[in-house]
Amino acid sequence: MAAPKQQDLLNLAEKAVSIALKKGADEVEAFANRSLTSSVAIERGQIAKASRIIDNGLGIRAIANKSIGFSYTNVLENESAIEETVLRALSFARASRPDKEWRGLPAKKAYTPVNGTYDRRIVDLHSDDLLKVASAMLESAEMTDKRAFPVEGGAGASWLSAAVANSSGVGSVDEGTVVECSLATIGREGGEVTPECFEFNFERKYKIDPEWVGREAARLAVSALKPKQIDTQPMTVVFTQFALQQLLYFTLMRAVSADYVQRNQSALKNRVGKRIGSENVTIFDDGLLDDGIRTWKFDGEGVPQQKTLLIDRGVLHGFIYDNYTARKEGKESTGNGSRGGYLSTPSVDATNFHFLSGKMSAQELIGDLKDGLLVYSVQGAHTSNPVSCDFSVVATPAWRIKDGNIAYPVRAAMLAGNIFDVLRDVSGAANNERKVGQLVAPWMAVNNVKVIGK
């Protein structure tokens, strides 16, 4: 991959701002990004295809008389295309109703340096390198156990650059890299087929281990063979990072977002300073986390990202804000104005949702349990109620814990409850922290989870 110059992208954004102001915008923001992604896909146990995608674009947010318009283009080499995009955004603004809550774009602030987000080795990767990564995963899975069959997966590497400029003086650019490899497997024996078991590495620096990914994906699948039914009962459940991320994304991550609070769609409204979890629960939204998947110097509005305390030993401390929701309350943005590239306007979202670790190893966390359930993943978390934070999900794959040991796999048990009951009943945290999507967390033990079996 050959990465374009960052300054060119910032110049483009600043030029769009200048054009918009000349055309009559009261305020304007330009967000530009470029990405180069190479990937290799695995399908049904074989390397199926390789691809390379280049994506460039510019999004313009124009404000006229407190009315907001937005337009975007992926034609960056032609100044007339940029001007047309600006004029469309202005036209949309003039055709829209004024937003009485609009209090201006963010002003320029100093940025904190970030670490571990760019690795030249990733930029220099070629498709042949990714083929070797994918092959290593497949070979490792096959050597681990013949009963494990790879279903899908792959390897990929990306270089990303983003620039933001506005009429209030913001103007900056940042770049980063990501590399990943993943493998989903099933176990097959005597006509029995397990649910998919998944493992991956996803990093900002080149430190993936495809052999480990293949080995673990195979081991999980085979260990899920010959499941047993479980009786309906309250149990201590150990959630891995995959299961936690799925549950928290559709519940707690939304409940601590200021837009949900302001729209009366969060159960945490008016709860700041109140206890909502056990002493074992401390959570930061850390946009500056070293090597963090969503670590950048600034958010989608050019506001410096930061480390924000959300829950302190079970007590709700505050919420995450973008510029719009913060100014509605006379506050400062927490640097959580997220956007899906140049195609969208900003909205509140978590960066690195960091659930602090405990001191026990994962083995010690399980070893303390006489009876329990180890849940690697859940299905149906997207049906959770984002307002009440109630959930009902299928735990799969999952294993029964007996006398401090993993005893046997469990057949499709359901878990039902409320995320705030889960937080209040967190009894322990391991020290095996890892990054899964936006979540950074260890395994967590939670008492009194309602497990619905046969």
RORO-988489 format. One record per residue (C-alpha): chain; x, y, z; residue number from 1; residue in one letter. Coordinates in steps of 0.5 Angstrom, whole numbers, plus 500, padded with zeros to 3 digits. Layout:
BEGIN
+----+------+-------+-----+-----+----+
! ch ! east ! north !  up !   i ! aa !
+----+------+-------+-----+-----+----+
!  A !    X !     Y !   Z ! NUM !  A !
...
+----+------+-------+-----+-----+----+
This chain:
BEGIN
+----+------+-------+-----+-----+----+
! ch ! east ! north !  up !   i ! aa !
+----+------+-------+-----+-----+----+
!  A !  500 !   500 ! 500 !   1 !  M !
!  A !  502 !   507 ! 498 !   2 !  A !
!  A !  500 !   512 ! 503 !   3 !  A !
!  A !  498 !   519 ! 500 !   4 !  P !
!  A !  501 !   525 ! 504 !   5 !  K !
!  A !  497 !   528 ! 510 !   6 !  Q !
!  A !  497 !   535 ! 509 !   7 !  Q !
!  A !  494 !   534 ! 502 !   8 !  D !
!  A !  488 !   532 ! 505 !   9 !  L !
!  A !  488 !   538 ! 510 !  10 !  L !
!  A !  489 !   543 ! 505 !  11 !  N !
!  A !  483 !   540 ! 501 !  12 !  L !
!  A !  478 !   540 ! 508 !  13 !  A !
!  A !  481 !   548 ! 509 !  14 !  E !
!  A !  479 !   549 ! 501 !  15 !  K !
!  A !  472 !   547 ! 502 !  16 !  A !
!  A !  471 !   551 ! 508 !  17 !  V !
!  A !  474 !   557 ! 504 !  18 !  S !
!  A !  469 !   556 ! 499 !  19 !  I !
!  A !  463 !   555 ! 503 !  20 !  A !
!  A !  464 !   561 ! 507 !  21 !  L !
!  A !  465 !   565 ! 500 !  22 !  K !
!  A !  458 !   562 ! 498 !  23 !  K !
!  A !  455 !   565 ! 504 !  24 !  G !
!  A !  455 !   560 ! 510 !  25 !  A !
!  A !  455 !   562 ! 517 !  26 !  D !
!  A !  459 !   556 ! 519 !  27 !  E !
!  A !  462 !   550 ! 515 !  28 !  V !
!  A !  465 !   544 ! 517 !  29 !  E !
!  A !  469 !   539 ! 512 !  30 !  A !
!  A !  471 !   532 ! 514 !  31 !  F !
!  A !  475 !   529 ! 509 !  32 !  A !
!  A !  478 !   522 ! 509 !  33 !  N !
!  A !  482 !   517 ! 505 !  34 !  R !
!  A !  483 !   509 ! 506 !  35 !  S !
!  A !  487 !   504 ! 503 !  36 !  L !
!  A !  485 !   497 ! 505 !  37 !  T !
!  A !  488 !   490 ! 503 !  38 !  S !
!  A !  484 !   483 ! 505 !  39 !  S !
!  A !  484 !   476 ! 504 !  40 !  V !
!  A !  478 !   472 ! 505 !  41 !  A !
!  A !  477 !   465 ! 507 !  42 !  I !
!  A !  470 !   461 ! 505 !  43 !  E !
!  A !  469 !   454 ! 507 !  44 !  R !
!  A !  476 !   452 ! 509 !  45 !  G !
!  A !  479 !   455 ! 503 !  46 !  Q !
!  A !  482 !   462 ! 501 !  47 !  I !
!  A !  477 !   465 ! 497 !  48 !  A !
!  A !  479 !   471 ! 494 !  49 !  K !
!  A !  484 !   477 ! 495 !  50 !  A !
!  A !  481 !   485 ! 494 !  51 !  S !
!  A !  484 !   492 ! 495 !  52 !  R !
!  A !  479 !   498 ! 496 !  53 !  I !
!  A !  481 !   505 ! 496 !  54 !  I !
!  A !  476 !   510 ! 499 !  55 !  D !
!  A !  477 !   517 ! 499 !  56 !  N !
!  A !  471 !   522 ! 500 !  57 !  G !
!  A !  469 !   529 ! 503 !  58 !  L !
!  A !  463 !   531 ! 507 !  59 !  G !
!  A !  461 !   538 ! 508 !  60 !  I !
!  A !  456 !   541 ! 514 !  61 !  R !
!  A !  454 !   548 ! 512 !  62 !  A !
!  A !  450 !   552 ! 517 !  63 !  I !
!  A !  446 !   558 ! 515 !  64 !  A !
!  A !  441 !   562 ! 520 !  65 !  N !
!  A !  442 !   556 ! 525 !  66 !  K !
!  A !  439 !   551 ! 519 !  67 !  S !
!  A !  444 !   545 ! 518 !  68 !  I !
!  A !  445 !   542 ! 511 !  69 !  G !
!  A !  450 !   536 ! 509 !  70 !  F !
!  A !  453 !   533 ! 503 !  71 !  S !
!  A !  459 !   529 ! 501 !  72 !  Y !
!  A !  463 !   527 ! 495 !  73 !  T !
!  A !  468 !   522 ! 493 !  74 !  N !
!  A !  471 !   526 ! 487 !  75 !  V !
!  A !  477 !   530 ! 490 !  76 !  L !
!  A !  481 !   532 ! 484 !  77 !  E !
!  A !  476 !   536 ! 481 !  78 !  N !
!  A !  475 !   543 ! 485 !  79 !  E !
!  A !  468 !   544 ! 481 !  80 !  S !
!  A !  466 !   537 ! 484 !  81 !  A !
!  A !  468 !   540 ! 491 !  82 !  I !
!  A !  464 !   547 ! 490 !  83 !  E !
!  A !  458 !   543 ! 487 !  84 !  E !
!  A !  458 !   539 ! 494 !  85 !  T !
!  A !  458 !   546 ! 498 !  86 !  V !
!  A !  453 !   549 ! 494 !  87 !  L !
!  A !  448 !   542 ! 495 !  88 !  R !
!  A !  450 !   543 ! 503 !  89 !  A !
!  A !  448 !   550 ! 503 !  90 !  L !
!  A !  442 !   549 ! 499 !  91 !  S !
!  A !  439 !   543 ! 504 !  92 !  F !
!  A !  441 !   548 ! 510 !  93 !  A !
!  A !  437 !   554 ! 507 !  94 !  R !
!  A !  431 !   549 ! 506 !  95 !  A !
!  A !  431 !   546 ! 513 !  96 !  S !
!  A !  428 !   549 ! 519 !  97 !  R !
!  A !  433 !   552 ! 524 !  98 !  P !
!  A !  435 !   548 ! 530 !  99 !  D !
!  A !  434 !   553 ! 536 ! 100 !  K !
!  A !  439 !   548 ! 540 ! 101 !  E !
!  A !  444 !   550 ! 535 ! 102 !  W !
!  A !  450 !   553 ! 539 ! 103 !  R !
!  A !  456 !   553 ! 534 ! 104 !  G !
!  A !  461 !   549 ! 531 ! 105 !  L !
!  A !  467 !   547 ! 536 ! 106 !  P !
!  A !  473 !   552 ! 537 ! 107 !  A !
!  A !  480 !   550 ! 536 ! 108 !  K !
!  A !  484 !   546 ! 542 ! 109 !  K !
!  A !  490 !   543 ! 543 ! 110 !  A !
!  A !  491 !   536 ! 542 ! 111 !  Y !
!  A !  494 !   530 ! 546 ! 112 !  T !
!  A !  499 !   526 ! 543 ! 113 !  P !
!  A !  497 !   519 ! 542 ! 114 !  V !
!  A !  501 !   512 ! 542 ! 115 !  N !
!  A !  501 !   506 ! 538 ! 116 !  G !
!  A !  496 !   508 ! 533 ! 117 !  T !
!  A !  501 !   507 ! 527 ! 118 !  Y !
!  A !  505 !   502 ! 524 ! 119 !  D !
!  A !  509 !   503 ! 518 ! 120 !  R !
!  A !  510 !   495 ! 517 ! 121 !  R !
!  A !  502 !   495 ! 516 ! 122 !  I !
!  A !  503 !   500 ! 510 ! 123 !  V !
!  A !  508 !   496 ! 507 ! 124 !  D !
!  A !  504 !   489 ! 507 ! 125 !  L !
!  A !  502 !   486 ! 501 ! 126 !  H !
!  A !  497 !   481 ! 499 ! 127 !  S !
!  A !  502 !   476 ! 499 ! 128 !  D !
!  A !  503 !   477 ! 506 ! 129 !  D !
!  A !  496 !   477 ! 508 ! 130 !  L !
!  A !  496 !   470 ! 504 ! 131 !  L !
!  A !  501 !   468 ! 509 ! 132 !  K !
!  A !  497 !   470 ! 515 ! 133 !  V !
!  A !  491 !   467 ! 512 ! 134 !  A !
!  A !  494 !   460 ! 511 ! 135 !  S !
!  A !  498 !   460 ! 517 ! 136 !  A !
!  A !  491 !   460 ! 521 ! 137 !  M !
!  A !  488 !   455 ! 517 ! 138 !  L !
!  A !  494 !   450 ! 518 ! 139 !  E !
!  A !  494 !   452 ! 525 ! 140 !  S !
!  A !  487 !   450 ! 526 ! 141 !  A !
!  A !  488 !   443 ! 522 ! 142 !  E !
!  A !  493 !   441 ! 526 ! 143 !  M !
!  A !  490 !   442 ! 532 ! 144 !  T !
!  A !  484 !   438 ! 531 ! 145 !  D !
!  A !  481 !   434 ! 525 ! 146 !  K !
!  A !  474 !   435 ! 528 ! 147 !  R !
!  A !  475 !   443 ! 527 ! 148 !  A !
!  A !  472 !   446 ! 520 ! 149 !  F !
!  A !  474 !   453 ! 518 ! 150 !  P !
!  A !  468 !   456 ! 516 ! 151 !  V !
!  A !  470 !   463 ! 514 ! 152 !  E !
!  A !  475 !   469 ! 516 ! 153 !  G !
!  A !  481 !   472 ! 513 ! 154 !  G !
!  A !  486 !   477 ! 514 ! 155 !  A !
!  A !  486 !   485 ! 512 ! 156 !  G !
!  A !  491 !   491 ! 513 ! 157 !  A !
!  A !  488 !   498 ! 513 ! 158 !  S !
!  A !  492 !   505 ! 512 ! 159 !  W !
!  A !  487 !   511 ! 514 ! 160 !  L !
!  A !  487 !   518 ! 514 ! 161 !  S !
!  A !  482 !   523 ! 517 ! 162 !  A !
!  A !  482 !   531 ! 516 ! 163 !  A !
!  A !  477 !   536 ! 519 ! 164 !  V !
!  A !  477 !   543 ! 518 ! 165 !  A !
!  A !  472 !   549 ! 520 ! 166 !  N !
!  A !  470 !   556 ! 520 ! 167 !  S !
!  A !  472 !   556 ! 528 ! 168 !  S !
!  A !  479 !   555 ! 527 ! 169 !  G !
!  A !  479 !   547 ! 527 ! 170 !  V !
!  A !  484 !   544 ! 522 ! 171 !  G !
!  A !  488 !   538 ! 523 ! 172 !  S !
!  A !  490 !   531 ! 520 ! 173 !  V !
!  A !  491 !   524 ! 523 ! 174 !  D !
!  A !  493 !   518 ! 521 ! 175 !  E !
!  A !  493 !   510 ! 523 ! 176 !  G !
!  A !  493 !   503 ! 521 ! 177 !  T !
!  A !  490 !   497 ! 523 ! 178 !  V !
!  A !  491 !   490 ! 522 ! 179 !  V !
!  A !  487 !   484 ! 523 ! 180 !  E !
!  A !  486 !   476 ! 522 ! 181 !  C !
!  A !  480 !   472 ! 524 ! 182 !  S !
!  A !  477 !   465 ! 524 ! 183 !  L !
!  A !  470 !   462 ! 525 ! 184 !  A !
!  A !  470 !   454 ! 526 ! 185 !  T !
!  A !  465 !   449 ! 527 ! 186 !  I !
!  A !  466 !   442 ! 531 ! 187 !  G !
!  A !  464 !   436 ! 527 ! 188 !  R !
!  A !  463 !   429 ! 529 ! 189 !  E !
!  A !  459 !   423 ! 528 ! 190 !  G !
!  A !  453 !   428 ! 525 ! 191 !  G !
!  A !  454 !   433 ! 530 ! 192 !  E !
!  A !  455 !   440 ! 529 ! 193 !  V !
!  A !  457 !   445 ! 534 ! 194 !  T !
!  A !  455 !   453 ! 533 ! 195 !  P !
!  A !  460 !   457 ! 530 ! 196 !  E !
!  A !  466 !   459 ! 535 ! 197 !  C !
!  A !  470 !   465 ! 533 ! 198 !  F !
!  A !  477 !   468 ! 535 ! 199 !  E !
!  A !  481 !   474 ! 532 ! 200 !  F !
!  A !  487 !   479 ! 533 ! 201 !  N !
!  A !  485 !   486 ! 531 ! 202 !  F !
!  A !  491 !   491 ! 532 ! 203 !  E !
!  A !  493 !   498 ! 531 ! 204 !  R !
!  A !  501 !   495 ! 530 ! 205 !  K !
!  A !  503 !   489 ! 527 ! 206 !  Y !
!  A !  503 !   484 ! 533 ! 207 !  K !
!  A !  498 !   479 ! 530 ! 208 !  I !
!  A !  499 !   471 ! 532 ! 209 !  D !
!  A !  495 !   468 ! 526 ! 210 !  P !
!  A !  497 !   461 ! 529 ! 211 !  E !
!  A !  494 !   462 ! 536 ! 212 !  W !
!  A !  488 !   465 ! 532 ! 213 !  V !
!  A !  487 !   458 ! 528 ! 214 !  G !
!  A !  489 !   454 ! 534 ! 215 !  R !
!  A !  484 !   457 ! 539 ! 216 !  E !
!  A !  478 !   457 ! 534 ! 217 !  A !
!  A !  479 !   450 ! 533 ! 218 !  A !
!  A !  480 !   448 ! 540 ! 219 !  R !
!  A !  473 !   452 ! 542 ! 220 !  L !
!  A !  470 !   449 ! 537 ! 221 !  A !
!  A !  472 !   442 ! 539 ! 222 !  V !
!  A !  471 !   443 ! 546 ! 223 !  S !
!  A !  463 !   445 ! 544 ! 224 !  A !
!  A !  462 !   438 ! 542 ! 225 !  L !
!  A !  457 !   433 ! 546 ! 226 !  K !
!  A !  453 !   439 ! 549 ! 227 !  P !
!  A !  448 !   438 ! 555 ! 228 !  K !
!  A !  442 !   441 ! 557 ! 229 !  Q !
!  A !  442 !   445 ! 563 ! 230 !  I !
!  A !  436 !   447 ! 568 ! 231 !  D !
!  A !  433 !   454 ! 569 ! 232 !  T !
!  A !  436 !   457 ! 575 ! 233 !  Q !
!  A !  440 !   463 ! 577 ! 234 !  P !
!  A !  447 !   462 ! 576 ! 235 !  M !
!  A !  454 !   466 ! 577 ! 236 !  T !
!  A !  456 !   467 ! 569 ! 237 !  V !
!  A !  463 !   469 ! 567 ! 238 !  V !
!  A !  462 !   473 ! 561 ! 239 !  F !
!  A !  468 !   473 ! 556 ! 240 !  T !
!  A !  470 !   480 ! 552 ! 241 !  Q !
!  A !  466 !   477 ! 546 ! 242 !  F !
!  A !  459 !   476 ! 550 ! 243 !  A !
!  A !  460 !   483 ! 554 ! 244 !  L !
!  A !  461 !   487 ! 548 ! 245 !  Q !
!  A !  455 !   484 ! 545 ! 246 !  Q !
!  A !  451 !   486 ! 551 ! 247 !  L !
!  A !  454 !   493 ! 553 ! 248 !  L !
!  A !  454 !   495 ! 546 ! 249 !  Y !
!  A !  446 !   495 ! 545 ! 250 !  F !
!  A !  445 !   497 ! 553 ! 251 !  T !
!  A !  450 !   501 ! 557 ! 252 !  L !
!  A !  454 !   504 ! 551 ! 253 !  M !
!  A !  447 !   507 ! 549 ! 254 !  R !
!  A !  445 !   509 ! 556 ! 255 !  A !
!  A !  451 !   513 ! 558 ! 256 !  V !
!  A !  451 !   517 ! 551 ! 257 !  S !
!  A !  448 !   524 ! 552 ! 258 !  A !
!  A !  443 !   524 ! 546 ! 259 !  D !
!  A !  440 !   518 ! 549 ! 260 !  Y !
!  A !  439 !   522 ! 556 ! 261 !  V !
!  A !  437 !   528 ! 553 ! 262 !  Q !
!  A !  432 !   525 ! 549 ! 263 !  R !
!  A !  429 !   521 ! 555 ! 264 !  N !
!  A !  431 !   514 ! 553 ! 265 !  Q !
!  A !  436 !   513 ! 558 ! 266 !  S !
!  A !  435 !   509 ! 565 ! 267 !  A !
!  A !  441 !   513 ! 567 ! 268 !  L !
!  A !  438 !   520 ! 567 ! 269 !  K !
!  A !  438 !   524 ! 573 ! 270 !  N !
!  A !  442 !   518 ! 576 ! 271 !  R !
!  A !  449 !   522 ! 576 ! 272 !  V !
!  A !  452 !   521 ! 583 ! 273 !  G !
!  A !  448 !   514 ! 584 ! 274 !  K !
!  A !  450 !   507 ! 585 ! 275 !  R !
!  A !  449 !   503 ! 579 ! 276 !  I !
!  A !  454 !   498 ! 580 ! 277 !  G !
!  A !  458 !   494 ! 584 ! 278 !  S !
!  A !  465 !   496 ! 587 ! 279 !  E !
!  A !  468 !   492 ! 582 ! 280 !  N !
!  A !  465 !   496 ! 576 ! 281 !  V !
!  A !  470 !   502 ! 574 ! 282 !  T !
!  A !  469 !   504 ! 567 ! 283 !  I !
!  A !  472 !   510 ! 563 ! 284 !  F !
!  A !  471 !   512 ! 555 ! 285 !  D !
!  A !  478 !   513 ! 553 ! 286 !  D !
!  A !  480 !   516 ! 547 ! 287 !  G !
!  A !  487 !   516 ! 548 ! 288 !  L !
!  A !  488 !   509 ! 550 ! 289 !  L !
!  A !  495 !   506 ! 548 ! 290 !  D !
!  A !  494 !   502 ! 542 ! 291 !  D !
!  A !  486 !   503 ! 542 ! 292 !  G !
!  A !  482 !   501 ! 536 ! 293 !  I !
!  A !  478 !   507 ! 536 ! 294 !  R !
!  A !  484 !   512 ! 539 ! 295 !  T !
!  A !  485 !   518 ! 535 ! 296 !  W !
!  A !  488 !   525 ! 536 ! 297 !  K !
!  A !  481 !   528 ! 535 ! 298 !  F !
!  A !  474 !   526 ! 534 ! 299 !  D !
!  A !  469 !   527 ! 528 ! 300 !  G !
!  A !  469 !   534 ! 529 ! 301 !  E !
!  A !  476 !   536 ! 531 ! 302 !  G !
!  A !  475 !   536 ! 538 ! 303 !  V !
!  A !  481 !   533 ! 542 ! 304 !  P !
!  A !  479 !   526 ! 544 ! 305 !  Q !
!  A !  480 !   525 ! 552 ! 306 !  Q !
!  A !  479 !   520 ! 558 ! 307 !  K !
!  A !  473 !   520 ! 561 ! 308 !  T !
!  A !  471 !   517 ! 567 ! 309 !  L !
!  A !  464 !   514 ! 567 ! 310 !  L !
!  A !  463 !   509 ! 573 ! 311 !  I !
!  A !  467 !   510 ! 579 ! 312 !  D !
!  A !  467 !   503 ! 583 ! 313 !  R !
!  A !  460 !   503 ! 582 ! 314 !  G !
!  A !  458 !   510 ! 582 ! 315 !  V !
!  A !  455 !   514 ! 576 ! 316 !  L !
!  A !  460 !   519 ! 574 ! 317 !  H !
!  A !  458 !   522 ! 568 ! 318 !  G !
!  A !  456 !   521 ! 560 ! 319 !  F !
!  A !  459 !   522 ! 554 ! 320 !  I !
!  A !  458 !   528 ! 549 ! 321 !  Y !
!  A !  459 !   531 ! 542 ! 322 !  D !
!  A !  459 !   538 ! 541 ! 323 !  N !
!  A !  452 !   539 ! 540 ! 324 !  Y !
!  A !  449 !   535 ! 546 ! 325 !  T !
!  A !  455 !   538 ! 550 ! 326 !  A !
!  A !  453 !   545 ! 548 ! 327 !  R !
!  A !  445 !   544 ! 550 ! 328 !  K !
!  A !  447 !   543 ! 557 ! 329 !  E !
!  A !  453 !   549 ! 557 ! 330 !  G !
!  A !  458 !   543 ! 557 ! 331 !  K !
!  A !  465 !   542 ! 553 ! 332 !  E !
!  A !  465 !   536 ! 549 ! 333 !  S !
!  A !  468 !   529 ! 551 ! 334 !  T !
!  A !  471 !   528 ! 544 ! 335 !  G !
!  A !  465 !   523 ! 543 ! 336 !  N !
!  A !  463 !   526 ! 536 ! 337 !  G !
!  A !  463 !   520 ! 532 ! 338 !  S !
!  A !  462 !   519 ! 524 ! 339 !  R !
!  A !  462 !   513 ! 519 ! 340 !  G !
!  A !  467 !   517 ! 515 ! 341 !  G !
!  A !  465 !   522 ! 510 ! 342 !  Y !
!  A !  459 !   519 ! 509 ! 343 !  L !
!  A !  455 !   522 ! 515 ! 344 !  S !
!  A !  455 !   527 ! 520 ! 345 !  T !
!  A !  457 !   526 ! 527 ! 346 !  P !
!  A !  453 !   523 ! 533 ! 347 !  S !
!  A !  455 !   521 ! 540 ! 348 !  V !
!  A !  459 !   514 ! 541 ! 349 !  D !
!  A !  464 !   511 ! 545 ! 350 !  A !
!  A !  471 !   511 ! 543 ! 351 !  T !
!  A !  475 !   505 ! 547 ! 352 !  N !
!  A !  470 !   503 ! 553 ! 353 !  F !
!  A !  475 !   501 ! 558 ! 354 !  H !
!  A !  472 !   496 ! 564 ! 355 !  F !
!  A !  478 !   496 ! 569 ! 356 !  L !
!  A !  481 !   489 ! 570 ! 357 !  S !
!  A !  482 !   486 ! 577 ! 358 !  G !
!  A !  488 !   482 ! 579 ! 359 !  K !
!  A !  486 !   475 ! 579 ! 360 !  M !
!  A !  488 !   470 ! 573 ! 361 !  S !
!  A !  482 !   467 ! 568 ! 362 !  A !
!  A !  483 !   461 ! 571 ! 363 !  Q !
!  A !  483 !   463 ! 578 ! 364 !  E !
!  A !  476 !   467 ! 577 ! 365 !  L !
!  A !  473 !   460 ! 574 ! 366 !  I !
!  A !  477 !   456 ! 580 ! 367 !  G !
!  A !  473 !   460 ! 585 ! 368 !  D !
!  A !  466 !   458 ! 583 ! 369 !  L !
!  A !  463 !   451 ! 585 ! 370 !  K !
!  A !  458 !   452 ! 580 ! 371 !  D !
!  A !  457 !   457 ! 574 ! 372 !  G !
!  A !  457 !   458 ! 566 ! 373 !  L !
!  A !  462 !   461 ! 562 ! 374 !  L !
!  A !  459 !   464 ! 556 ! 375 !  V !
!  A !  464 !   466 ! 550 ! 376 !  Y !
!  A !  458 !   469 ! 546 ! 377 !  S !
!  A !  451 !   471 ! 545 ! 378 !  V !
!  A !  446 !   471 ! 540 ! 379 !  Q !
!  A !  440 !   476 ! 540 ! 380 !  G !
!  A !  443 !   482 ! 543 ! 381 !  A !
!  A !  441 !   487 ! 538 ! 382 !  H !
!  A !  434 !   486 ! 541 ! 383 !  T !
!  A !  435 !   489 ! 547 ! 384 !  S !
!  A !  431 !   495 ! 550 ! 385 !  N !
!  A !  436 !   501 ! 549 ! 386 !  P !
!  A !  431 !   505 ! 554 ! 387 !  V !
!  A !  430 !   500 ! 560 ! 388 !  S !
!  A !  437 !   496 ! 558 ! 389 !  C !
!  A !  433 !   489 ! 559 ! 390 !  D !
!  A !  436 !   483 ! 555 ! 391 !  F !
!  A !  434 !   476 ! 553 ! 392 !  S !
!  A !  440 !   472 ! 549 ! 393 !  V !
!  A !  442 !   466 ! 547 ! 394 !  V !
!  A !  449 !   464 ! 550 ! 395 !  A !
!  A !  453 !   460 ! 545 ! 396 !  T !
!  A !  458 !   457 ! 545 ! 397 !  P !
!  A !  458 !   456 ! 553 ! 398 !  A !
!  A !  460 !   451 ! 558 ! 399 !  W !
!  A !  458 !   449 ! 565 ! 400 !  R !
!  A !  463 !   450 ! 571 ! 401 !  I !
!  A !  463 !   445 ! 576 ! 402 !  K !
!  A !  468 !   445 ! 582 ! 403 !  D !
!  A !  473 !   451 ! 579 ! 404 !  G !
!  A !  473 !   447 ! 573 ! 405 !  N !
!  A !  470 !   447 ! 566 ! 406 !  I !
!  A !  466 !   441 ! 566 ! 407 !  A !
!  A !  462 !   440 ! 559 ! 408 !  Y !
!  A !  459 !   445 ! 554 ! 409 !  P !
!  A !  452 !   447 ! 555 ! 410 !  V !
!  A !  446 !   447 ! 549 ! 411 !  R !
!  A !  443 !   454 ! 547 ! 412 !  A !
!  A !  442 !   456 ! 554 ! 413 !  A !
!  A !  438 !   463 ! 555 ! 414 !  M !
!  A !  440 !   469 ! 559 ! 415 !  L !
!  A !  435 !   474 ! 561 ! 416 !  A !
!  A !  436 !   480 ! 565 ! 417 !  G !
!  A !  437 !   487 ! 566 ! 418 !  N !
!  A !  444 !   490 ! 564 ! 419 !  I !
!  A !  444 !   494 ! 571 ! 420 !  F !
!  A !  443 !   488 ! 575 ! 421 !  D !
!  A !  449 !   485 ! 571 ! 422 !  V !
!  A !  453 !   491 ! 574 ! 423 !  L !
!  A !  451 !   491 ! 581 ! 424 !  R !
!  A !  452 !   483 ! 581 ! 425 !  D !
!  A !  459 !   483 ! 578 ! 426 !  V !
!  A !  463 !   479 ! 583 ! 427 !  S !
!  A !  470 !   479 ! 580 ! 428 !  G !
!  A !  474 !   481 ! 574 ! 429 !  A !
!  A !  480 !   477 ! 571 ! 430 !  A !
!  A !  486 !   481 ! 569 ! 431 !  N !
!  A !  486 !   478 ! 562 ! 432 !  N !
!  A !  484 !   485 ! 559 ! 433 !  E !
!  A !  483 !   485 ! 551 ! 434 !  R !
!  A !  480 !   489 ! 546 ! 435 !  K !
!  A !  474 !   487 ! 542 ! 436 !  V !
!  A !  471 !   492 ! 538 ! 437 !  G !
!  A !  470 !   498 ! 542 ! 438 !  Q !
!  A !  470 !   494 ! 549 ! 439 !  L !
!  A !  477 !   494 ! 553 ! 440 !  V !
!  A !  475 !   489 ! 558 ! 441 !  A !
!  A !  477 !   482 ! 562 ! 442 !  P !
!  A !  473 !   476 ! 563 ! 443 !  W !
!  A !  467 !   478 ! 569 ! 444 !  M !
!  A !  464 !   474 ! 574 ! 445 !  A !
!  A !  457 !   476 ! 575 ! 446 !  V !
!  A !  452 !   473 ! 580 ! 447 !  N !
!  A !  445 !   471 ! 580 ! 448 !  N !
!  A !  444 !   471 ! 572 ! 449 !  V !
!  A !  437 !   468 ! 570 ! 450 !  K !
!  A !  439 !   462 ! 566 ! 451 !  V !
!  A !  434 !   459 ! 562 ! 452 !  I !
!  A !  435 !   452 ! 560 ! 453 !  G !
!  A !  430 !   446 ! 559 ! 454 !  K !
+----+------+-------+-----+-----+----+
